[in-house]
Amino acid sequence: MFLLGQLEIILIITLALSACSIVGSILIFQGAPYSPSSIGRIATFGFSIGFLYSSTLSSVPIIFFSIITILIVQNLIKKLCIKTTISEGVLYIAVSTILFAIGIVIMHIQTVHNFITTDKIFTGELVYTIINRITVNGYDFGSVSLYLFSMLLLTNILLFTINSNGFKIFFIDKIYYLSLNKNTELLELIISVMVSITVASTIQVTGSFIVSLFVLGIPMVTVYFVKRISTLAISAIAISTSVSFAGYSIAKTLNISIVSVTAAIISSLLILSAFLAPERGAIALFINNRNDRKNVMLNDLLNYIYEAGKINQPNQYQSITEDIADYLNWDIKYTSKIIKLASIRALVFKDSYGILQLTDLGIKQVKLINNV
């Protein structure tokens, strides 16, 4: 064998995830109307034709027919958008669902007398990728998939690098991009081809249900931590390598599907990132929003005390908790918390009559707020 079976499988996962991550990074920044899940469903129809022709999951006809189907359907959807008022996204969902159903029927009929079951087509099975091999004079040069995903990764890197300036302009300001008379149709065509080739190639490994997670999962994890598309793509490739080794190790230990474990790891990372990312995670955003709200209320409190002092009518405008809560329409308990926060920050103090007064620092902050 060209490589140890274990190492070869890990390499294939790494290459596939890395190639998908580059495309996913572009899609996330571009906000394309079509999603990998829709493209995956469309590819399933071409996948079924290729499978009908070759009777194997790892074959060139599967990729070829999948790519052709995707490009043809994309072109038809664009023409339909021009002639109808239906949005492109809705058309992708409708057309992809219909083609997916037809593809499943074709493959189910084909798998009745075949050792490959339909569920393997849905969820993928990496082991099939090492069946078709390149041999010369009896010497094994490795599986077809190893070279396929190597070429796919290099192609995506090359296209990404060549168009990096165009991508940056396109993502930052589309109107500015148009003002430069750039050919956006060419850029979108290149992205479309990248997506089509990547999904069509990966679907034989991951299956039609998981391909979307492979394309978008890791870039969506990474986007919580980086802001530039180049950094996003590089980080996504680095994470893909780690996920590949972890997925294979866990699957081997538990004797379960490698693809399923890899998908589970990606899903877990995505959930953890969505909640725990230091700046953009749900918890961080919740804390920041709460702190912003506290600061706004704190400023309102300082302004109230400042204005009450200027009016100098202590019987009517007493700066005590009950009056503040009533005047500002706040909950009494929350008002006490804001006053306590102001005291901790040395912005207010209570005089001998128990009335809140601003410290010099508090007066300085009020004037700063009013000037802003």
C-alpha positions as CSV (number, residue, x, y, z in Angstrom):
1,M,0.0,0.0,0.0
2,F,1.2,3.5,-0.8
3,L,0.5,4.8,2.7
4,L,-0.6,3.2,5.9
5,G,-4.4,3.0,5.7
6,Q,-4.8,5.1,8.8
7,L,-2.5,7.9,7.7
8,E,-4.2,7.9,4.2
9,I,-7.7,8.3,5.7
10,I,-6.5,11.1,8.0
11,L,-4.9,12.9,5.0
12,I,-8.1,12.6,3.0
13,I,-10.2,14.0,5.8
14,T,-7.7,16.9,6.3
15,L,-7.6,17.7,2.6
16,A,-11.3,17.6,2.3
17,L,-12.0,19.7,5.3
18,S,-9.3,22.3,4.3
19,A,-10.7,22.6,0.8
20,C,-14.2,23.0,2.1
21,S,-13.0,25.6,4.7
22,I,-11.6,27.9,2.0
23,V,-14.9,27.8,0.1
24,G,-16.9,28.2,3.3
25,S,-14.9,31.3,4.3
26,I,-15.7,32.9,1.0
27,L,-19.4,32.1,1.3
28,I,-19.7,33.4,4.8
29,F,-18.1,36.8,3.9
30,Q,-20.0,37.0,0.6
31,G,-23.5,36.0,2.0
32,A,-24.4,34.1,-1.2
33,P,-28.1,33.4,-1.8
34,Y,-27.4,29.7,-2.2
35,S,-26.2,27.6,0.6
36,P,-24.0,24.5,0.6
37,S,-27.0,22.5,1.8
38,S,-29.0,23.6,-1.3
39,I,-26.0,22.9,-3.6
40,G,-25.6,19.5,-1.8
41,R,-29.2,18.6,-2.6
42,I,-28.8,19.6,-6.2
43,A,-25.5,17.7,-6.5
44,T,-27.3,14.6,-5.2
45,F,-29.2,14.4,-8.5
46,G,-26.0,14.4,-10.5
47,F,-24.5,12.1,-7.9
48,S,-27.3,9.6,-8.5
49,I,-26.7,9.7,-12.3
50,G,-23.0,9.1,-11.8
51,F,-23.7,6.4,-9.3
52,L,-26.1,4.8,-11.8
53,Y,-23.3,4.8,-14.3
54,S,-20.4,3.6,-12.1
55,S,-22.1,1.7,-9.2
56,T,-19.4,3.0,-6.8
57,L,-19.3,6.0,-4.4
58,S,-15.7,6.9,-5.3
59,S,-15.6,7.7,-9.0
60,V,-14.9,10.4,-11.5
61,P,-18.4,10.2,-13.1
62,I,-20.1,11.0,-9.8
63,I,-18.0,14.2,-9.5
64,F,-18.4,15.1,-13.2
65,F,-22.2,14.7,-13.2
66,S,-22.6,16.5,-9.9
67,I,-20.6,19.5,-11.1
68,I,-22.5,19.7,-14.4
69,T,-25.9,19.4,-12.6
70,I,-25.0,22.2,-10.2
71,L,-23.8,24.6,-12.9
72,I,-26.8,24.0,-15.1
73,V,-29.3,24.4,-12.3
74,Q,-27.6,27.6,-11.1
75,N,-27.8,29.1,-14.5
76,L,-31.5,28.1,-14.8
77,I,-32.3,29.6,-11.4
78,K,-30.7,32.9,-12.4
79,K,-32.8,33.1,-15.5
80,L,-36.0,32.2,-13.5
81,C,-35.2,35.1,-11.1
82,I,-35.1,37.5,-14.1
83,K,-38.5,36.3,-15.4
84,T,-40.3,35.9,-12.1
85,T,-40.6,37.8,-8.8
86,I,-39.5,34.7,-6.8
87,S,-36.3,35.3,-4.8
88,E,-33.1,33.3,-5.7
89,G,-33.0,31.8,-2.2
90,V,-36.5,30.4,-2.4
91,L,-35.9,29.0,-5.9
92,Y,-32.7,27.2,-4.6
93,I,-34.7,25.6,-1.8
94,A,-37.6,24.5,-4.0
95,V,-35.5,23.2,-7.0
96,S,-32.9,21.6,-4.8
97,T,-35.6,19.7,-2.8
98,I,-37.3,18.4,-6.0
99,L,-34.0,17.2,-7.5
100,F,-32.9,15.7,-4.2
101,A,-36.1,13.6,-4.0
102,I,-35.6,12.4,-7.6
103,G,-31.9,11.6,-6.9
104,I,-32.8,9.6,-3.8
105,V,-35.4,7.5,-5.8
106,I,-32.8,6.8,-8.5
107,M,-30.1,5.8,-6.0
108,H,-32.6,3.7,-3.9
109,I,-33.5,1.7,-7.0
110,Q,-29.8,1.2,-7.9
111,T,-28.8,0.1,-4.3
112,V,-31.5,-2.6,-4.1
113,H,-29.0,-5.0,-5.9
114,N,-25.8,-3.3,-4.6
115,F,-23.8,-3.7,-1.4
116,I,-23.8,0.1,-0.9
117,T,-26.9,1.1,1.0
118,T,-28.8,4.4,0.7
119,D,-27.9,5.5,4.2
120,K,-24.2,5.5,3.2
121,I,-25.1,8.0,0.4
122,F,-26.9,10.2,3.0
123,T,-24.1,10.2,5.6
124,G,-21.1,9.2,3.6
125,E,-18.5,6.5,4.3
126,L,-14.9,7.5,4.1
127,V,-13.7,3.9,3.7
128,Y,-15.0,3.8,0.1
129,T,-12.6,6.5,-0.9
130,I,-9.6,4.2,-0.6
131,I,-11.1,1.4,-2.7
132,N,-10.3,3.0,-6.1
133,R,-6.5,3.2,-6.3
134,I,-3.8,4.3,-8.8
135,T,-1.5,1.4,-9.6
136,V,1.3,1.3,-12.1
137,N,3.1,-2.0,-12.8
138,G,1.7,-3.4,-9.6
139,Y,3.0,-0.5,-7.5
140,D,0.3,1.3,-5.4
141,F,0.5,5.1,-5.7
142,G,-2.4,5.7,-3.3
143,S,-6.2,6.2,-3.6
144,V,-7.8,8.4,-6.2
145,S,-9.4,10.5,-3.5
146,L,-6.0,11.4,-2.0
147,Y,-5.0,13.0,-5.2
148,L,-8.4,14.4,-5.9
149,F,-8.6,16.3,-2.7
150,S,-5.0,17.4,-3.0
151,M,-5.8,18.9,-6.4
152,L,-9.0,20.4,-5.0
153,L,-7.2,22.1,-2.1
154,L,-4.5,23.5,-4.4
155,T,-7.1,24.8,-6.9
156,N,-9.1,26.5,-4.2
157,I,-6.0,28.1,-2.7
158,L,-4.9,29.3,-6.2
159,L,-8.3,30.8,-7.0
160,F,-8.5,32.3,-3.6
161,T,-5.1,33.9,-3.9
162,I,-5.5,35.2,-7.4
163,N,-8.8,36.9,-6.6
164,S,-7.9,38.0,-3.1
165,N,-7.9,41.7,-3.9
166,G,-11.2,41.4,-5.8
167,F,-12.6,39.4,-2.9
168,K,-11.6,42.0,-0.3
169,I,-13.1,44.9,-2.3
170,F,-16.2,42.8,-3.0
171,F,-16.7,41.9,0.6
172,I,-15.9,45.4,2.1
173,D,-17.9,47.5,-0.3
174,K,-19.8,46.1,-3.2
175,I,-20.8,49.6,-4.5
176,Y,-17.2,50.6,-4.5
177,Y,-16.4,47.5,-6.4
178,L,-19.0,48.3,-9.0
179,S,-17.7,51.9,-9.3
180,L,-14.3,50.5,-10.4
181,N,-16.1,48.8,-13.3
182,K,-14.9,45.3,-12.2
183,N,-16.6,42.2,-13.6
184,T,-18.6,41.0,-10.7
185,E,-20.2,38.3,-12.8
186,L,-16.8,36.8,-13.4
187,L,-16.1,36.8,-9.7
188,E,-19.4,35.2,-8.9
189,L,-18.8,32.6,-11.6
190,I,-15.4,31.7,-10.1
191,I,-17.0,31.4,-6.6
192,S,-19.8,29.3,-8.1
193,V,-17.4,26.9,-9.7
194,M,-15.3,26.6,-6.5
195,V,-18.5,25.7,-4.6
196,S,-19.7,23.3,-7.2
197,I,-16.4,21.4,-7.5
198,T,-15.9,21.3,-3.7
199,V,-19.4,20.1,-2.8
200,A,-19.4,17.5,-5.7
201,S,-16.1,16.1,-4.6
202,T,-16.8,16.1,-0.9
203,I,-20.3,14.6,-1.1
204,Q,-18.9,11.2,-1.9
205,V,-17.0,11.2,1.4
206,T,-19.5,13.0,3.7
207,G,-22.8,12.2,2.1
208,S,-25.5,14.7,1.1
209,F,-26.6,15.4,4.7
210,I,-23.2,16.3,6.1
211,V,-21.5,18.1,3.2
212,S,-23.0,21.5,4.3
213,L,-21.4,21.1,7.8
214,F,-18.0,20.3,6.2
215,V,-18.2,23.4,4.1
216,L,-19.6,25.9,6.6
217,G,-18.9,24.4,10.0
218,I,-15.2,25.3,10.7
219,P,-15.4,28.7,9.0
220,M,-18.4,29.6,11.2
221,V,-16.4,28.5,14.2
222,T,-13.4,30.6,13.1
223,V,-15.4,33.7,12.2
224,Y,-16.2,34.2,15.9
225,F,-12.5,34.9,16.5
226,V,-11.2,36.6,13.4
227,K,-12.3,39.4,11.2
228,R,-10.3,39.2,8.0
229,I,-11.1,36.7,5.3
230,S,-7.4,35.7,4.7
231,T,-7.0,35.0,8.5
232,L,-10.3,33.2,8.5
233,A,-9.3,30.8,5.7
234,I,-5.8,30.1,7.2
235,S,-7.3,29.5,10.7
236,A,-10.0,27.3,9.3
237,I,-7.4,25.1,7.6
238,A,-5.4,24.8,10.8
239,I,-8.5,23.8,12.8
240,S,-9.4,21.3,10.0
241,T,-6.1,19.5,10.6
242,S,-6.7,19.1,14.3
243,V,-10.4,18.0,13.8
244,S,-9.2,15.4,11.3
245,F,-6.8,13.7,13.7
246,A,-9.3,14.0,16.6
247,G,-12.2,12.6,14.5
248,Y,-10.2,9.6,13.3
249,S,-8.7,8.8,16.8
250,I,-12.2,8.9,18.5
251,A,-13.8,6.9,15.7
252,K,-11.1,4.3,15.8
253,T,-11.4,3.9,19.6
254,L,-15.1,3.6,19.5
255,N,-15.3,1.7,16.2
256,I,-17.8,4.0,14.7
257,S,-18.1,6.2,11.5
258,I,-15.2,8.6,11.0
259,V,-17.4,11.1,9.1
260,S,-20.1,11.1,11.8
261,V,-17.5,11.7,14.6
262,T,-15.9,14.5,12.6
263,A,-19.3,16.1,12.0
264,A,-20.0,15.8,15.7
265,I,-16.7,17.5,16.7
266,I,-17.4,20.3,14.2
267,S,-20.9,20.7,15.6
268,S,-19.6,20.8,19.2
269,L,-17.0,23.4,18.3
270,L,-19.6,25.5,16.6
271,I,-21.9,25.4,19.6
272,L,-19.1,26.1,22.1
273,S,-17.8,29.0,19.9
274,A,-21.3,30.5,19.6
275,F,-21.6,30.7,23.3
276,L,-18.0,31.1,24.6
277,A,-16.2,33.2,22.0
278,P,-14.6,36.1,24.0
279,E,-16.0,39.0,21.9
280,R,-18.7,37.6,19.6
281,G,-20.1,34.7,21.6
282,A,-23.6,34.8,23.0
283,I,-22.3,35.0,26.6
284,A,-19.9,37.8,25.8
285,L,-22.5,39.8,23.9
286,F,-25.0,39.3,26.8
287,I,-22.5,40.6,29.3
288,N,-21.5,43.5,27.1
289,N,-25.1,44.5,26.5
290,R,-25.8,44.3,30.2
291,N,-22.8,46.5,30.9
292,D,-23.8,49.0,28.3
293,R,-27.3,49.1,29.8
294,K,-25.8,49.7,33.2
295,N,-23.6,52.5,31.9
296,V,-26.5,54.2,30.2
297,M,-28.6,54.0,33.4
298,L,-25.6,55.2,35.4
299,N,-25.3,58.3,33.2
300,D,-29.1,58.9,33.6
301,L,-28.7,58.7,37.4
302,L,-25.8,61.2,37.4
303,N,-27.7,63.6,35.1
304,Y,-30.7,63.4,37.4
305,I,-28.7,64.2,40.5
306,Y,-26.9,67.0,38.7
307,E,-30.1,68.6,37.6
308,A,-31.8,68.1,41.0
309,G,-28.9,69.9,42.6
310,K,-29.2,72.9,40.2
311,I,-33.0,73.2,40.9
312,N,-32.2,73.3,44.6
313,Q,-35.7,72.3,45.7
314,P,-34.9,69.5,48.2
315,N,-38.5,69.0,49.3
316,Q,-39.6,68.3,45.7
317,Y,-36.5,66.7,44.2
318,Q,-34.9,64.7,46.9
319,S,-32.0,62.6,45.4
320,I,-32.9,59.4,47.3
321,T,-33.6,56.0,46.0
322,E,-37.4,56.1,46.1
323,D,-37.6,59.5,44.3
324,I,-35.0,58.4,41.6
325,A,-36.9,55.2,40.9
326,D,-40.2,57.1,40.7
327,Y,-38.9,59.9,38.5
328,L,-36.9,57.7,36.1
329,N,-39.5,54.9,36.1
330,W,-37.1,52.3,37.3
331,D,-37.5,49.2,39.5
332,I,-36.6,50.1,43.1
333,K,-34.2,47.2,43.5
334,Y,-32.4,47.9,40.2
335,T,-32.2,51.6,41.2
336,S,-30.4,50.5,44.4
337,K,-27.9,48.5,42.3
338,I,-27.2,51.4,40.0
339,I,-26.6,53.7,43.0
340,K,-24.3,51.1,44.5
341,L,-22.4,50.9,41.3
342,A,-22.0,54.7,41.2
343,S,-20.8,54.7,44.8
344,I,-18.2,52.0,44.0
345,R,-16.9,54.1,41.1
346,A,-16.7,57.1,43.5
347,L,-19.2,59.1,41.4
348,V,-21.7,59.8,44.2
349,F,-21.9,60.1,48.0
350,K,-24.6,60.7,50.6
351,D,-24.5,63.9,52.6
352,S,-25.5,64.3,56.2
353,Y,-29.2,64.5,55.2
354,G,-29.0,61.2,53.3
355,I,-29.3,62.9,49.9
356,L,-27.1,61.8,47.0
357,Q,-24.5,64.3,45.8
358,L,-22.1,64.1,43.0
359,T,-18.3,63.8,43.7
360,D,-15.9,65.9,41.7
361,L,-15.4,62.8,39.5
362,G,-19.1,62.5,39.1
363,I,-19.5,66.1,38.0
364,K,-16.6,65.7,35.6
365,Q,-18.3,62.7,34.0
366,V,-21.7,64.5,33.7
367,K,-20.0,67.4,31.9
368,L,-18.2,65.0,29.6
369,I,-21.5,63.2,28.8
370,N,-23.3,66.5,28.1
371,N,-20.4,67.7,25.9
372,V,-20.5,64.5,23.8
